[in-house]
Every structure is written in structure tokens, then in C-alpha cells.
Amino acid sequence: MIEARGVGLLKATPVAPVSIHAAVDLDVEEDQRLPKPHKITILGQSLPLFRRVKSPHYAVALMQYLKAGRQIIP
């Protein structure tokens, strides 16, 4: 079962174990246009951490990140 904000509880079929590649903190809003990378440790694994962005393209941007990564600007 998945809790989707603004949608409700969604049914989901379990699958085999998968890897986690990033986390999104929906409680904290990102205020930088080009933010420095954030990290979080979950179950001993260090993961990139993204913060909430109020934009209609945010979900698509996260999907593109998962497909190809991102360029870090020093």
C-alpha cells in the first residue's frame, strides 16, 4: 500500500527487493535554484536527499535524475 498525498491510499502489488537510489524530504522546501547536494543515511546507506520543490515539473525532474544523474556545479 502506498500513501499518496492528496490522493489517498493506493493499492500496490509487492515485487522483489529493489535498490533505493535517492530520498525526497517533503517537509522541507528547497530554496536554492541550483542546490548543493544533500545526503541522508537510511539503514546504513548514504543516499542523495532532495527537498520539496513547488513546481509542476518536479516529479519529471526527479525521474530524469534517476535516469541520468546530475551535473554538480562547484
C-alpha positions in Angstrom: 0.0 0.0 0.0 1.2 3.5 -0.9 0.1 6.7 0.8 -0.1 9.4 -1.9 -0.6 12.9 -0.6 -3.7 14.4 -1.9 -4.8 11.1 -3.5 -5.2 8.6 -0.6 -4.1 5.0 0.0 -3.2 3.3 -3.2 -3.1 -0.5 -3.8 0.2 -1.9 -5.0 1.5 -5.3 -5.8 4.7 -6.2 -4.0 7.7 -7.0 -6.1 11.2 -8.5 -5.5 13.7 -6.5 -3.4 14.9 -3.2 -5.1 17.6 -0.7 -4.6 17.0 2.7 -3.2 18.8 5.5 -5.2 17.5 8.7 -3.6 15.2 10.1 -0.9 12.9 13.1 -1.0 12.0 15.2 2.1 8.6 16.6 1.5 8.6 18.5 4.8 11.5 20.8 3.8 11.2 23.2 0.8 14.3 23.7 -1.3 15.0 27.4 -1.6 18.0 27.3 -3.9 17.7 27.3 -7.7 20.8 25.1 -8.1 21.2 23.5 -4.6 24.3 21.8 -3.3 23.9 18.1 -2.9 22.3 16.9 0.4 22.7 13.4 1.8 20.8 11.2 4.2 21.7 7.8 5.7 19.0 5.2 5.8 19.7 1.7 7.2 23.5 2.5 6.9 23.3 3.5 3.2 24.1 7.1 2.2 21.7 8.4 -0.3 21.2 11.7 -2.2 18.5 13.7 -0.5 16.2 16.1 -2.4 13.9 18.6 -0.8 10.3 19.6 -1.8 10.0 22.0 -4.8 6.7 23.7 -5.6 6.8 23.2 -9.3 4.7 21.2 -11.7 7.9 19.8 -13.3 9.5 18.5 -10.1 8.4 14.8 -10.5 9.7 14.8 -14.1 13.0 16.3 -12.9 13.4 13.6 -10.3 12.7 10.9 -12.9 15.4 12.4 -15.2 17.8 12.5 -12.2 17.2 8.8 -11.6 17.8 8.0 -15.3 20.9 10.1 -15.9 22.2 11.7 -12.7 23.0 15.4 -12.4 25.9 17.8 -13.1 27.2 19.3 -9.8 28.3 23.0 -10.2 31.2 23.9 -7.9 
